[in-house]
Amino acid sequence: MAEALLSNNNLSVQSTLLGLKKRLVYVPTGSPVKVLRLNYHSDAIAPLQRIIECEDKGLAAAVKAFRAKQQAVGNVELDVCISQDKNFVALQLLQFGDEYAYHPISSSAFFEGEQAQLVAQIL
């Protein structure tokens, strides 16, 4: 997902602390973006994929129908980038595989504005 994030024109990498530290910023609002890794049981794959692949009209229904609970350790990982003001959310779904590593099972999805605020409700 890192490559997709860096190619997004609404995101910028900024240097802080005399160039010793870098942070990702959502440019339209200037809000810092944090990275989360959330774990779920494999039952969450279908509902999470519905949200990631959703069109504008069905997003509210997909978020409302989402009932999966986060787990401390799970075989499904949701990589999340969310701006502090919740006006930007990026998601990618990964599943634990035979090589003892998580592998992407969805493309990266980007949500902005009202859509991002809807998706932020499940995080």
N, C-alpha and C positions, 0 to 999 in steps of 0.2 A: 504494500500500500504506500510505502514511502515515495516511490517513483511517481505514483498518481498524485500524491499530495504536493510534491515539489513542482509538478507541471500545472497545478491549479493556479490561475492568475489572481485569485482572491486570497491566496495565502502567501506570506512572506516570512523568510527566516531573518531574524534580527539579532544582532550582537548586543549583549549587555555586559555589565561588570568589566569594562575596559577590554571587551573582546574575548574574555575568558569563558563566557557562557553564551549559548544561543537559545533562542526561543522561537516558536512558531506563532504567528499572529494572523488573525483574520482581518485582512486589510480594510474592508468597508466600515467596520466598527472599531478597529484598533484593539480588539479583544484578544488576549492570549489564548492559545489553544493547548489543552492538555490531552495526554494520551492515556487511555484506559484499556485494560485487558479483562474482559468479563468472561467467566466460565459458566457453562450450562450443560445439562444433560442432553443427549442426542434427540430427545423429544422436541427440543426447541429449534431444530434445524428448519423445519417447514415454516413455522410462523416467522422466524427471523428472515428467511429467504423471501417471504411474501413482502415484508417491510422493505428489504433491500431492493427488490425488483419492482416495487409498486409504482404505479403511475400516480399522478396528482390526485385524481378523484378517489382512488381506493386507499390512500394512505391513512386517513383518519380511521377508517374501519379496521384496517390491518393493525394499527396501534391499539385500538380499543379491544380487539380480540386477543392481543398478546397476553398470555398468562404465565409464561415460564418464569421460574425463579432462579436467581443466580446461585451458583454453588462455589464452595471454596476451591474445589478441583473438579473439572469436568472434561469430557472428551470432545467438547465443542467450545471454541473460543471465539468471542466477538471482539475484534479490535476496533476501538472507538477513538476518534479525535473529536473533541467537542470544545467549542469556544466558551469562555467564561460567561458570556452574555447569552449563550444558547442560541445564537443566530447562525451557527454553522455546526454541522455534524457530518462526519465521514464514518462509514461502517464497512467492515469486511469480515466475512465469516470463514473460520478455519476449523478443521477437524483433525483430531489426533490420528495418525496413521501408523502403518506397520514399521516405519523407520524411526519410531519413537520421537516424532516431531509433528508439529501442527502444519497442515497444508491447506492453502486456500481452496474453498469450495464455492466461493462466490466472487464476483468482481467487486471492485470498490464502488461504493455509492456515496454521493454527496448530496446533502440537503442544506438549504439555506432559507433564512427568514421563517415564515410560518411553518413550513414543512419541518425545518430543523427543530423548532420548538415542540412540534408534535412528537417527533422521534425522541427528543430528550426526555419525554415523560416516562419512557420504558427503561431509561438508564438510571 
